[in-house]
Amino acid sequence: MDSCDEASVARALLLVAEVDGLDAVANECRLSAATLRRQLSGSFPLYLGTLLLVTRALELQLRVEAAAG
């Protein structure tokens, strides 16, 4: 992935959460499913705290690398 905006990342996480079971993911994040859906809709800023909660709930790893060049 060369570049990507935060709305795309948020919507991708929402898709994965829906496949995994949005209610279970939201419960693990201590949020309602509606709140989690709103936060990951791509219409609002994706906060680091939300990103970390959701990736942890989905048992995903977040990796940051320096850009080549």
C-alpha positions in Angstrom: 0.0 0.0 0.0 1.7 3.2 -1.2 -0.6 5.7 0.5 -3.9 5.6 2.3 -6.0 8.0 4.1 -7.4 7.5 7.6 -11.0 7.1 6.3 -9.9 4.1 4.2 -8.1 2.6 7.2 -11.2 3.1 9.4 -13.6 1.6 6.8 -11.2 -1.4 6.4 -11.2 -2.0 10.2 -15.0 -1.7 10.2 -15.3 -4.4 7.5 -13.0 -6.7 9.4 -14.9 -6.1 12.6 -18.2 -6.8 10.8 -16.8 -10.1 9.5 -15.5 -11.0 13.0 -18.7 -10.0 14.7 -19.2 -6.3 15.3 -21.0 -6.8 18.6 -18.2 -8.9 20.1 -15.5 -6.5 18.9 -17.5 -3.5 20.3 -18.0 -5.3 23.6 -14.3 -6.0 23.9 -13.6 -2.3 23.2 -16.2 -1.4 25.8 -18.3 0.5 23.2 -21.7 -0.1 21.8 -21.8 -1.5 18.3 -23.5 1.7 17.1 -20.7 3.8 18.5 -18.0 1.6 17.1 -19.7 1.7 13.7 -19.8 5.5 13.8 -16.2 5.8 14.8 -15.1 3.5 12.0 -17.4 4.8 9.3 -14.7 7.1 7.8 -16.8 10.2 8.5 -15.0 11.1 11.7 -11.3 11.3 12.7 -9.8 7.9 13.6 -8.3 8.4 17.0 -5.2 6.4 18.0 -7.0 5.0 21.0 -9.8 3.6 18.9 -7.3 2.2 16.4 -5.4 0.4 19.2 -8.6 -0.9 20.9 -10.0 -2.3 17.7 -6.7 -3.8 16.5 -6.3 -5.5 19.9 -9.9 -6.8 19.9 -9.4 -8.2 16.4 -6.0 -9.7 17.4 -4.2 -7.7 14.7 -0.8 -6.2 14.8 -0.2 -2.6 13.8 3.2 -2.0 12.2 4.8 1.3 11.4 7.9 1.6 9.2 9.9 4.4 7.9 9.2 5.3 4.3 11.8 4.3 1.8 13.6 7.1 0.1 
